[in-house]
Amino acid sequence: MSEGMRLMAVHAHPDDESSKGAAATAKYVAAGALVIVVSCTGGERGDVLNPNLKDDPDLLRDLVEFRRREMKAAQDILGCEHTWLGFVDSGLPEGDPLPPLPPGCFALEDLDVATEALVRVVRDFRPHVMTTYDEQGGYPHPDHIMTHRVGMAAFAAAGDPTAYPDAGPPWQPLKVYYNGGLRLERVRALHKAMLARGLQSPYAEWLEKWQSRREERVTTRVPCADYFAVRDRALLAHATQVDPGGFWFQVPLEIQREVWGTDDFEAALSYVPIPDDEDDLFAGLGTAQQADALATRGGLQLAYDGRLTFEAVRS
Ligand SMILES: [Zn+2]
């Protein structure tokens, strides 16, 4: 049913594509869809988070090149396409007061410049569906928040023939979803399941510290438990960014499959209605040919605006 459909996942850094929605990516690829991951930045300012590689001299000499190779390995494991948008990692500011963002970084980039770059990729790949992060970035890294702004702006502009006329012929993606990665509800369920089996949960401290930044409004749960192992392999391919002994890998896959076998998304905007209990990002779009016709028809009216729902929930 996903044969020939096209999905674009817009992410901030190499490795985000493997920690957020990666099992759904692998599932759609296996079902005959084309998936492209867009990495807005090269991850230039990431720390080395794998204790085994922390002081590796080759790596410290050229982290960027390592991360490019890791991304290629993860891409091959997920079976997707990939492109770099070419902006520079802003880094996660730490300290009190927070230091200013480094000049030239993605989060300080002119929104128009970054949006045009993404619109060009959208008009070239012609996705039926896009995913990006929510307005708080899903995780408040400046690059994740910028990814949200650029992703939403490109979704709005790509189908408008008067916007960025030099960036290719208009193409209107039909839906955009927020991709939140691990959500509170899921972490709670996994935590409980570990304790119920007499196992130690890696999430106790995390749950204590968790501040729900806003209501989570999952609209769409994509069953993809069969691809959790692929997801983990893709994540491990980002060897500098992932501690193989870390909490990501401490919950046995059979427990994850049993307790929470989906990747979850929030519909943000859609030109087709979003049904209750949606389980497919391509739902309502018909065949690839029908979706192509819709995406180029022009004059489409939004059928769903999840941003209004978020506002209503907050107030
Ligand atoms: Zn990131």
Boltz pocket constraint, residues with backbone or C-beta under 6 A from the ligand:
constraints:
  - pocket:
      binder: B
      contacts: [[A, 12], [A, 13], [A, 16], [A, 141], [A, 144]]
      max_distance: 6.0
